[in-house]
Amino acid sequence: MTIIQPIPIARPSVDDSVRALIARRRQGYSLEADFYLSPAIFDVDMEEIFGRHWIFVAVEPDIPEPGDYLAVEVGRQSVVLVRDDDGQVRAFHNVCRHRGARLCVQPQGAVGNLVCSYHQWTYTLNGKLAYAEHMGEGFDKSLYSLKPVRVESLSGLIFICLNPDAPDDFAVMRDQVEPYLRPHQIRDCKVASQIDIIEDCNWKLTMENNRECYHCAVNHPELTVSLFEFGFGYQPSPANAEQMQHFDRISAERCQEWEAAGLPSAELEALDGCVTGYRVRRLPLDLAGESQTLDGNAASKKLLGGLSRRDLGGLSLWTQPNAWFHLMSDHIVAFSALPLGPEKTLVRTRWLVHKDAVENVDYNVDNLTAVWRATNAQDRALVELSQQGVRSPAYQPGPYSPYTESLVDKFCNWYVGRLAARYLD
């Protein structure tokens, strides 16, 4: 009896699949479905994007005092941020050097030292192993410090890079962006509220939605009370000519005033041209022009830093790949997107006010958070509809608007470009 052996089927490797997707990428169009659905592509994203780039994870007011710590989950890795006794922000892998137990179990807290609950190995706030019982006289504690994670602060916004060989252009972003952020003095703020939501979508859909305001007028009635959607791209037409002329006029006037007062306002955009991509711009707000609130008035009586004027519009900062920020005279809203799975993303929103502002005296949390609580819920519904759509066999990449979605295209160009740098070079 002759046994016929099956002929092995050559299956494309993940690398080959990624190269093929990159090669087929059509600029000016949305991405292919596999970018949003494939578990293998998700693993690539976690390794190549979230594993090798500067990721926004926290604000310095999360850990204001020595001994304060915050644990952050990035994919399968946990990182603990801690302020040491000298006031420096440090970051370590949240893994005990003994047998690998999770070191900080609670997401946030305050400690004198970092102590592993398993066998009580104890580390100082700068990561040095200080105590390890029963290890013998020849045991060298200096060989078992916590493994550090690269960390940088952008005027109080904390970024980490999980790869020791981090992109070296963070300093370029700092030089360009910090003059815009400095007047708001983020380090002298406190976190008045934090809300986490889970979006049932791929993280890139979360970010693409953020990078345009094409959808704002219809879907975000609370946000567009104060926010001019024209500032994020709009196609001129007879129907909107009067509104756009009004926006252009007050933009020019306010920008001139702000620049004269030492507040940089002109757009700086490097979303697609840098490894550490960013965009920053100060834009006027509608109504009272003071804040992103339901009436356009400042949400906090205590202004940030040394600011004395309320109507300073909104300073928008976007950083690749996972964050966006709105800074006003009275408060700051900071957003981060952290992937949890191919079709699940954590969106964390923090509202910051001056550290001396008193709740229910200087500000009310419901009023402070009302606009973005509503907007986040609306965006969640929209991106989940998008995720449902890309699951369909009928989905194919569609064209971006050159007027309202050019910055979405730049996000996708940046993303595909970063993969290409790893897989095609």
C-alpha positions in Angstrom: 0.0 0.0 0.0 1.4 3.3 -1.0 1.0 6.2 1.4 0.7 9.5 -0.3 2.2 12.3 1.7 0.4 15.6 1.7 2.2 18.4 0.0 2.9 21.2 2.5 1.2 24.5 1.7 3.5 27.5 1.8 1.8 30.1 3.9 3.0 33.7 3.8 4.8 34.8 6.9 3.6 37.8 9.0 6.5 39.8 7.7 5.4 39.0 4.1 1.8 40.0 4.9 2.9 43.3 6.4 5.1 44.1 3.4 2.2 43.4 1.1 -0.2 45.6 3.0 2.4 48.4 3.0 3.0 48.0 -0.7 -0.7 48.2 -1.4 -1.3 51.3 0.8 -3.0 54.0 -1.3 -2.2 57.5 0.0 -5.4 59.5 0.4 -7.5 56.5 1.3 -8.3 54.6 4.5 -6.4 51.5 5.4 -7.2 48.0 4.4 -9.4 45.9 6.8 -6.5 43.8 8.1 -4.9 46.8 9.6 -8.0 47.1 11.9 -8.9 43.4 12.4 -5.8 41.1 12.2 -4.4 39.8 15.5 -1.1 39.5 13.8 -1.1 43.1 12.7 -2.1 44.1 16.3 1.0 42.3 17.5 3.1 44.2 15.0 1.5 47.4 16.2 2.4 46.6 19.8 5.9 45.7 18.9 6.8 48.4 16.3 4.6 51.3 17.2 3.9 51.1 21.0 7.1 49.2 21.6 9.5 51.6 19.8 8.0 55.1 19.9 7.3 57.7 22.5 3.9 57.0 24.1 2.0 59.5 26.2 0.9 57.8 29.4 0.5 60.3 32.3 0.8 63.8 33.6 3.2 64.9 36.3 0.2 65.9 38.6 -0.6 62.2 38.7 2.5 61.8 40.9 3.0 65.2 42.5 5.0 64.1 45.6 8.1 61.9 46.3 6.9 58.3 46.7 3.8 58.8 44.5 3.5 56.1 41.8 1.3 55.2 38.9 1.2 51.9 37.1 0.5 52.0 33.4 -0.4 49.0 31.1 0.9 49.1 27.6 -0.1 45.9 25.8 1.5 43.0 27.7 3.9 45.2 29.6 3.3 47.1 32.8 5.3 50.2 33.7 5.5 51.9 37.0 6.1 55.7 37.1 7.4 57.0 40.4 8.6 60.4 41.7 11.9 59.8 43.6 13.1 61.6 46.7 14.8 64.3 44.5 11.5 65.0 42.7 12.6 63.3 39.5 10.1 61.2 37.5 11.4 57.7 36.9 10.0 54.7 35.1 10.6 51.0 35.6 9.2 47.8 34.3 6.7 46.7 36.9 8.5 43.4 37.5 10.4 42.2 40.6 13.9 41.1 39.8 13.5 38.0 42.1 11.0 35.8 40.4 9.1 38.2 38.2 6.1 39.0 40.4 4.1 42.2 39.6 5.7 44.8 41.9 3.0 47.5 42.2 -0.4 45.8 42.2 -2.6 48.8 42.7 -2.8 51.2 39.8 -1.8 54.3 41.9 -0.6 55.0 45.4 2.2 56.4 47.6 5.1 54.5 49.1 8.4 55.0 50.9 10.0 52.2 48.9 8.8 49.8 46.2 8.2 46.5 48.0 7.3 43.2 46.3 4.5 41.6 48.2 5.7 38.1 47.3 9.1 37.9 49.1 9.5 41.5 50.2 12.4 42.4 48.0 12.6 46.1 48.5 13.7 48.8 46.0 14.4 52.5 46.6 12.5 55.0 44.5 15.5 55.2 42.1 15.2 51.5 41.4 18.1 50.1 43.5 17.6 46.9 45.3 17.9 47.8 49.0 16.7 44.6 50.8 16.5 40.9 49.9 16.5 38.5 52.8 17.9 34.9 52.7 20.1 35.4 49.6 23.4 34.6 51.2 26.6 36.5 52.0 27.8 36.6 48.4 24.6 38.0 46.9 25.3 41.3 45.0 22.2 43.5 45.3 23.7 45.9 42.7 23.1 43.4 40.0 19.3 43.3 40.6 18.1 46.9 40.2 14.7 47.4 38.6 14.9 47.5 34.8 14.5 51.1 33.7 12.2 52.4 31.0 13.0 55.5 29.0 10.9 58.5 30.2 10.7 62.1 29.2 8.5 65.0 30.4 7.2 67.6 28.0 6.4 70.5 30.3 4.6 68.0 32.6 3.2 65.6 30.0 4.9 62.2 30.6 6.0 60.0 27.7 7.7 56.6 27.9 9.5 54.5 25.3 9.7 50.7 26.0 12.7 50.3 23.7 16.1 51.4 25.2 17.0 52.7 21.7 14.3 55.3 21.8 13.8 57.8 18.9 16.2 60.6 19.4 14.0 63.4 18.1 12.0 63.9 21.3 14.2 66.9 21.9 13.1 68.4 18.6 9.5 68.2 19.6 10.3 69.6 23.0 12.1 72.6 21.5 9.2 73.4 19.2 6.2 72.6 21.5 7.3 73.7 25.0 7.0 77.4 24.3 3.3 76.8 23.6 2.8 74.7 26.7 4.9 76.7 29.2 2.4 79.5 30.0 -0.2 76.9 31.2 2.3 75.4 33.8 1.0 71.9 33.8 3.3 70.9 36.7 1.3 73.3 38.9 -2.0 71.6 38.1 -3.9 68.8 39.7 -6.1 66.1 38.2 -9.7 67.2 39.0 -11.2 64.2 37.2 -10.3 61.1 35.2 -12.6 59.0 33.2 -11.7 55.7 31.4 -13.9 54.3 28.6 -13.4 51.2 26.5 -14.1 51.5 22.8 -14.8 48.4 20.9 -12.6 49.3 18.0 -9.0 49.2 16.8 -6.8 51.9 18.3 -6.2 53.4 14.8 -9.9 54.1 14.3 -9.9 56.0 17.6 -7.0 58.1 16.5 -8.3 58.7 12.9 -11.6 59.9 14.4 -9.7 62.4 16.6 -7.6 63.7 13.7 -10.6 65.3 11.9 -13.7 67.4 12.6 -15.6 66.4 9.4 -18.1 64.7 11.7 -18.2 67.4 14.4 -21.1 69.7 13.3 -23.6 66.9 13.2 -22.4 64.6 15.9 -20.9 66.9 18.6 -23.5 69.6 19.5 -21.9 70.2 23.0 -18.4 70.5 21.6 -19.3 72.8 18.7 -21.0 75.3 21.1 -17.5 76.7 21.7 -15.2 74.9 19.2 -15.0 76.2 15.6 -14.8 73.1 13.4 -13.3 75.4 10.7 -10.0 75.3 12.5 -9.5 71.7 11.6 -10.2 71.8 7.9 -13.3 72.8 5.9 -14.2 73.1 2.2 -15.3 76.7 1.4 -18.7 77.1 -0.1 -21.3 79.8 -0.5 -23.3 78.3 2.4 -20.4 78.7 4.9 -18.7 81.7 3.4 -19.9 84.1 6.0 -19.0 81.8 8.9 -15.5 81.1 7.6 -14.8 84.8 7.0 -15.8 85.5 10.6 -13.6 82.6 11.8 -10.6 83.8 9.7 -11.0 87.3 10.9 -11.1 86.6 14.6 -8.3 84.0 14.2 -6.0 86.6 12.7 -6.9 89.2 15.3 -6.6 86.8 18.3 -3.4 85.2 17.1 -1.8 88.7 16.8 -3.0 89.6 20.3 -1.8 86.3 21.8 1.6 86.4 20.0 2.1 90.0 21.3 1.4 88.8 24.8 4.0 86.1 24.5 1.7 83.2 23.7 2.8 81.3 20.6 -0.2 80.5 18.5 0.7 79.8 14.9 0.4 76.2 13.6 3.4 73.9 13.8 2.7 70.7 12.0 5.0 67.7 11.8 2.6 64.8 12.0 4.0 63.0 9.0 7.5 64.3 8.7 9.1 63.2 12.0 9.5 59.9 13.9 8.0 61.6 16.9 5.2 63.4 15.1 3.3 66.4 16.5 0.9 69.3 15.7 0.3 72.3 17.8 -1.9 75.4 17.3 -3.9 77.9 19.4 -7.3 78.7 18.0 -10.1 81.1 19.1 -13.2 79.7 20.8 -16.8 80.8 20.2 -19.2 82.6 22.6 -17.2 84.0 25.5 -14.1 82.5 23.9 -12.7 81.3 27.3 -13.1 77.5 27.5 -14.6 74.3 26.1 -17.7 74.5 28.2 -21.4 74.5 27.4 -21.5 78.3 27.6 -18.0 79.1 26.5 -17.1 80.6 29.9 -14.2 79.4 32.0 -15.0 76.4 34.1 -12.5 77.4 36.9 -12.2 80.7 38.5 -8.5 80.0 39.2 -6.6 80.5 36.0 -3.6 78.3 35.2 0.0 79.4 35.9 0.4 83.2 35.8 -2.3 83.7 33.2 -4.5 86.8 33.8 -6.7 86.7 30.7 -9.5 84.2 30.3 -10.2 84.5 26.5 -7.0 82.7 25.3 -8.9 80.3 23.1 -7.9 76.7 23.0 -4.4 75.4 22.4 -4.5 72.0 20.6 -1.6 69.6 20.7 -1.6 66.2 18.9 1.2 63.7 19.3 1.8 60.5 17.4 0.7 57.8 17.9 -1.7 58.0 20.8 -2.5 61.4 22.3 -4.2 64.7 22.0 -4.6 67.7 24.4 -6.7 70.9 24.7 -5.2 73.6 26.9 -7.2 76.7 27.9 -6.7 79.6 30.4 -8.5 77.7 33.2 -8.2 74.0 32.5 -6.5 71.3 30.4 -8.0 68.1 28.9 -5.5 65.3 28.2 -6.4 62.2 26.2 -4.6 59.0 25.6 -5.5 55.9 23.6 -4.0 52.6 24.7 -4.7 49.4 22.7 -6.1 46.5 24.7 -6.7 44.1 21.7 -7.2 44.2 17.9 -10.7 45.5 18.4 -10.6 47.1 21.9 -9.0 50.4 23.0 -8.8 52.2 26.4 -9.4 56.0 26.1 -8.3 57.8 29.2 -9.3 61.4 29.7 -7.9 63.7 32.4 -9.2 67.1 33.4 -6.6 69.3 35.0 -7.1 72.6 37.0 -4.8 74.8 39.0 -3.5 72.9 42.0 -4.9 75.6 44.4 -8.4 75.6 42.8 -11.0 74.4 45.3 -13.7 72.0 44.1 -17.3 73.5 44.4 -15.7 76.9 45.1 -13.6 77.6 42.1 -14.9 74.8 39.8 -17.6 72.2 39.6 -16.6 68.8 38.2 -19.9 68.2 36.3 -19.5 71.6 34.5 -15.8 71.1 33.9 -16.3 67.7 32.3 -19.7 68.1 30.6 -18.5 68.8 27.0 -16.0 66.0 26.7 -18.0 63.5 28.6 -20.7 63.9 25.9 -18.2 64.1 23.1 -16.3 61.0 24.2 -19.6 59.0 24.3 -20.5 60.3 20.8 -17.1 59.4 19.5 -17.2 56.0 21.0 -20.5 55.2 19.2 -19.0 56.5 15.9 -15.7 54.5 16.0 -17.6 51.4 17.0 -19.8 51.8 13.9 -16.6 52.1 11.9 -15.2 48.9 13.4 -18.5 47.1 12.6 -18.1 48.3 9.0 -14.6 47.2 8.4 -15.5 43.7 9.5 -17.8 43.4 6.4 -16.5 41.7 3.3 -18.0 44.8 1.5 -15.5 47.2 3.1 -12.8 48.6 0.9 -10.6 51.7 1.6 -12.4 54.9 0.8 -11.1 58.4 -0.1 -10.3 61.0 2.4 -11.6 64.6 2.0 -8.6 66.8 1.0 -10.2 69.6 3.0 -11.4 67.9 6.3 -9.4 64.7 6.5 -5.9 65.6 5.4 -4.6 65.2 8.9 -6.2 61.7 9.1 -4.2 60.9 6.0 -1.1 62.2 7.7 -1.7 59.9 10.7 -2.1 56.9 8.4 1.0 58.0 6.4 3.0 58.2 9.6 1.8 54.9 10.8 2.5 53.0 7.5 5.8 54.9 7.2 6.9 53.7 10.6 6.1 50.1 9.7 7.9 50.5 6.4 11.0 51.8 8.2 11.1 48.4 9.9 9.9 46.0 7.2 11.2 47.6 4.0 14.5 49.2 4.9 
